[in-house]
Amino acid sequence: MQYWTAEAIFEVACPECGTSVEFYKDDTTRVCSGCGHRFVNPKMDFGCAAYCTFAEQCIGTLPEEFVGARDNLLKDKVAVEMKRFYKADFRRIGSVSRLANHAEKIGKEEGANLALVLCSAYLKDIDSNAAGTGPTAESILKGLGATDEMCRDVCDLIGSLGGPQEFLSREAAVLKDAESLAGLEDTNKLEPVSAEEFEQFASHRLLTAGGRTVARILFARQAPV
């Protein structure tokens, strides 16, 4: 501390009540004397919290932005693991990547949890391809440091895809639409889909408004007047 400058000790207004709280530059968190709210040092770099499985033990309850960053990093790590799992099966890797791309676009339109949607998109066929001899979706997620909640949510979403449409969550509906859209692309490669066929598809197969929006952009179709 003998080498600290004047900027090493500073005051921050409590985000809950506005009381001034003194921080040292190496403090991770402080408790407000006014209302008892604990909050993190706004001047400290917590980039490690995005990937460290011990982050909450280190600095307490993570701010929302760090939780989001951690989940976003997780989906990227899951994508890498998916490619490792399928190895030289580039057709399968391409197919899964295309599915995830559609799911991401639809998920953004729908305001869905993109980390959950994309992790599920990358891992949804892992268990069947492993045939009991390889890693499962759950084991891959746990190996990458995913929370128990995320592991459960991904497995539940994947398991729900074969169930009744009326009981699908928003994220599951997004992934179902991504699957349908990828299937329409494959059909269109064999024989171009007519305008009438496309409208039937958009009206009866797609479950979300976001799915219909992305489908019209992809196939350059205008919504009917």
C-alpha positions as CSV (number, residue, x, y, z in Angstrom):
1,M,0.0,0.0,0.0
2,Q,3.0,2.3,0.5
3,Y,3.2,2.6,-3.3
4,W,-0.5,3.4,-3.8
5,T,-1.5,6.8,-5.3
6,A,-4.4,8.9,-4.2
7,E,-6.6,7.1,-6.8
8,A,-6.2,3.8,-4.9
9,I,-8.9,4.7,-2.4
10,F,-12.1,6.1,-3.6
11,E,-15.8,6.4,-2.8
12,V,-18.7,4.9,-4.8
13,A,-22.5,5.6,-4.3
14,C,-24.4,2.5,-3.3
15,P,-26.6,1.4,-6.2
16,E,-29.4,0.6,-3.8
17,C,-29.6,3.7,-1.5
18,G,-27.0,6.1,-2.7
19,T,-24.9,6.1,0.5
20,S,-21.2,6.8,-0.1
21,V,-19.1,3.6,0.3
22,E,-15.3,3.7,0.5
23,F,-13.3,1.2,-1.6
24,Y,-9.7,0.3,-1.7
25,K,-8.6,-0.6,-5.2
26,D,-8.0,-4.3,-4.3
27,D,-11.4,-4.7,-2.6
28,T,-13.6,-7.1,-4.5
29,T,-16.8,-6.2,-2.7
30,R,-18.0,-3.9,0.1
31,V,-21.1,-3.7,2.2
32,C,-23.0,-0.5,2.3
33,S,-23.3,0.9,5.9
34,G,-26.6,2.5,4.9
35,C,-28.7,-0.4,3.7
36,G,-26.5,-3.5,4.1
37,H,-26.3,-4.1,0.3
38,R,-23.1,-5.8,-0.9
39,F,-21.8,-4.8,-4.3
40,V,-18.7,-5.3,-6.3
41,N,-15.9,-2.9,-6.9
42,P,-16.9,-1.0,-10.1
43,K,-13.2,-0.2,-10.9
44,M,-11.9,-3.8,-10.7
45,D,-11.6,-6.0,-13.8
46,F,-13.7,-9.1,-13.2
47,G,-13.2,-10.6,-16.6
48,C,-12.1,-13.9,-15.0
49,A,-15.6,-14.2,-13.6
50,A,-16.9,-15.0,-17.1
51,Y,-15.2,-18.4,-17.1
52,C,-14.1,-19.2,-13.5
53,T,-16.3,-21.9,-11.8
54,F,-15.3,-20.4,-8.4
55,A,-16.3,-16.8,-9.3
56,E,-19.3,-16.7,-6.9
57,Q,-17.2,-18.1,-4.0
58,C,-14.6,-15.4,-4.8
59,I,-16.7,-12.3,-5.1
60,G,-20.2,-13.4,-4.0
61,T,-23.3,-13.0,-6.1
62,L,-22.2,-12.2,-9.6
63,P,-23.5,-9.0,-11.3
64,E,-26.0,-9.7,-14.1
65,E,-23.5,-8.6,-16.8
66,F,-20.9,-11.2,-15.6
67,V,-23.5,-14.0,-15.5
68,G,-24.4,-13.1,-19.1
69,A,-20.7,-13.0,-20.2
70,R,-20.2,-16.4,-18.6
71,D,-23.1,-18.0,-20.4
72,N,-22.0,-16.4,-23.7
73,L,-18.5,-17.8,-23.3
74,L,-20.0,-21.2,-22.4
75,K,-21.9,-21.5,-25.7
76,D,-18.7,-20.8,-27.6
77,K,-16.9,-23.5,-25.7
78,V,-19.7,-25.9,-26.3
79,A,-19.4,-25.2,-30.1
80,V,-15.8,-26.2,-29.9
81,E,-16.6,-29.4,-28.0
82,M,-19.2,-30.3,-30.6
83,K,-16.6,-30.0,-33.3
84,R,-14.2,-32.2,-31.3
85,F,-16.9,-34.8,-30.8
86,Y,-17.8,-35.1,-34.5
87,K,-14.1,-35.0,-35.5
88,A,-13.8,-35.3,-39.3
89,D,-17.6,-35.6,-39.9
90,F,-17.7,-32.2,-41.5
91,R,-21.2,-32.9,-42.9
92,R,-22.5,-33.3,-39.4
93,I,-20.5,-30.3,-38.1
94,G,-21.9,-28.2,-40.9
95,S,-25.4,-29.3,-40.3
96,V,-25.3,-28.5,-36.5
97,S,-23.6,-25.2,-37.1
98,R,-26.3,-24.2,-39.6
99,L,-29.0,-25.2,-37.1
100,A,-27.3,-23.1,-34.4
101,N,-27.0,-20.2,-36.8
102,H,-30.8,-20.3,-37.5
103,A,-31.5,-20.7,-33.8
104,E,-29.4,-17.7,-32.9
105,K,-31.2,-15.5,-35.4
106,I,-34.7,-16.6,-34.4
107,G,-33.7,-16.4,-30.7
108,K,-32.7,-12.8,-31.1
109,E,-36.1,-12.0,-32.7
110,E,-37.9,-13.8,-29.9
111,G,-35.8,-12.4,-27.0
112,A,-34.9,-15.9,-26.0
113,N,-32.0,-17.0,-23.8
114,L,-29.4,-17.4,-26.5
115,A,-26.9,-19.3,-24.3
116,L,-29.5,-21.9,-23.5
117,V,-30.8,-22.1,-27.1
118,L,-27.3,-22.5,-28.7
119,C,-25.9,-24.9,-26.1
120,S,-29.0,-27.1,-26.8
121,A,-28.6,-26.7,-30.5
122,Y,-25.0,-27.9,-30.4
123,L,-25.6,-30.8,-28.0
124,K,-29.1,-32.1,-28.9
125,D,-27.9,-35.1,-30.9
126,I,-24.8,-35.8,-28.9
127,D,-26.4,-38.4,-26.7
128,S,-27.9,-40.5,-29.6
129,N,-24.6,-40.4,-31.5
130,A,-22.6,-41.4,-28.4
131,A,-24.6,-44.6,-28.2
132,G,-23.7,-45.0,-24.5
133,T,-20.0,-45.1,-25.2
134,G,-19.1,-41.4,-25.4
135,P,-19.7,-38.1,-23.6
136,T,-23.2,-37.0,-23.0
137,A,-24.6,-33.5,-23.3
138,E,-24.6,-33.2,-19.5
139,S,-21.1,-34.5,-19.1
140,I,-19.8,-32.1,-21.7
141,L,-21.5,-29.1,-20.0
142,K,-20.2,-30.1,-16.6
143,G,-16.7,-30.6,-18.0
144,L,-16.9,-27.0,-19.3
145,G,-17.9,-25.6,-15.9
146,A,-21.5,-25.0,-16.6
147,T,-23.7,-24.5,-13.6
148,D,-26.1,-27.2,-12.4
149,E,-29.0,-25.0,-13.5
150,M,-27.7,-24.6,-17.0
151,C,-27.0,-28.4,-17.2
152,R,-30.6,-29.1,-16.1
153,D,-32.1,-26.5,-18.4
154,V,-30.3,-27.7,-21.5
155,C,-31.2,-31.3,-20.8
156,D,-34.8,-30.4,-20.1
157,L,-35.0,-28.4,-23.3
158,I,-33.5,-31.2,-25.5
159,G,-35.9,-33.7,-23.8
160,S,-38.9,-31.5,-24.5
161,L,-38.4,-31.2,-28.3
162,G,-40.3,-34.4,-29.0
163,G,-43.3,-33.4,-26.8
164,P,-46.5,-31.5,-27.5
165,Q,-45.9,-28.2,-29.2
166,E,-48.3,-26.4,-26.8
167,F,-46.1,-27.2,-23.9
168,L,-42.8,-26.1,-25.4
169,S,-40.9,-23.2,-23.7
170,R,-39.9,-20.2,-25.8
171,E,-36.4,-21.5,-26.2
172,A,-37.6,-24.9,-27.3
173,A,-40.0,-23.3,-29.8
174,V,-37.1,-21.3,-31.2
175,L,-35.0,-24.5,-31.6
176,K,-37.9,-26.4,-33.2
177,D,-38.3,-23.5,-35.7
178,A,-34.6,-23.6,-36.4
179,E,-34.9,-27.4,-37.1
180,S,-37.9,-26.8,-39.4
181,L,-36.0,-24.1,-41.3
182,A,-33.0,-26.2,-41.8
183,G,-35.2,-29.0,-43.2
184,L,-36.9,-26.6,-45.6
185,E,-33.4,-25.5,-46.8
186,D,-32.6,-29.2,-47.5
187,T,-35.9,-29.7,-49.4
188,N,-35.3,-26.5,-51.4
189,K,-31.9,-27.8,-52.6
190,L,-33.6,-30.8,-54.1
191,E,-36.5,-29.0,-55.6
192,P,-37.2,-25.2,-55.3
193,V,-40.0,-24.5,-52.9
194,S,-42.9,-22.7,-54.5
195,A,-44.5,-19.6,-53.0
196,E,-47.6,-21.5,-52.0
197,E,-45.5,-24.3,-50.3
198,F,-43.5,-21.7,-48.5
199,E,-46.7,-20.0,-47.1
200,Q,-48.0,-23.3,-46.0
201,F,-44.7,-24.0,-44.3
202,A,-44.6,-20.6,-42.6
203,S,-48.2,-20.7,-41.5
204,H,-48.4,-24.3,-40.2
205,R,-44.9,-25.5,-39.4
206,L,-43.3,-22.5,-37.7
207,L,-44.2,-21.8,-34.1
208,T,-42.8,-18.3,-33.6
209,A,-43.1,-14.9,-35.2
210,G,-39.3,-14.7,-35.2
211,G,-39.1,-18.0,-37.1
212,R,-41.4,-16.6,-39.8
213,T,-39.3,-13.4,-40.0
214,V,-36.0,-15.3,-40.4
215,A,-37.6,-17.7,-42.9
216,R,-38.8,-14.8,-45.1
217,I,-35.4,-13.2,-45.0
218,L,-33.6,-16.4,-45.8
219,F,-35.9,-17.3,-48.8
220,A,-36.4,-13.6,-49.8
221,R,-40.2,-13.9,-49.4
222,Q,-42.5,-11.1,-48.6
223,A,-45.2,-11.4,-46.0
224,P,-48.7,-11.8,-47.6
225,V,-50.7,-8.5,-47.7
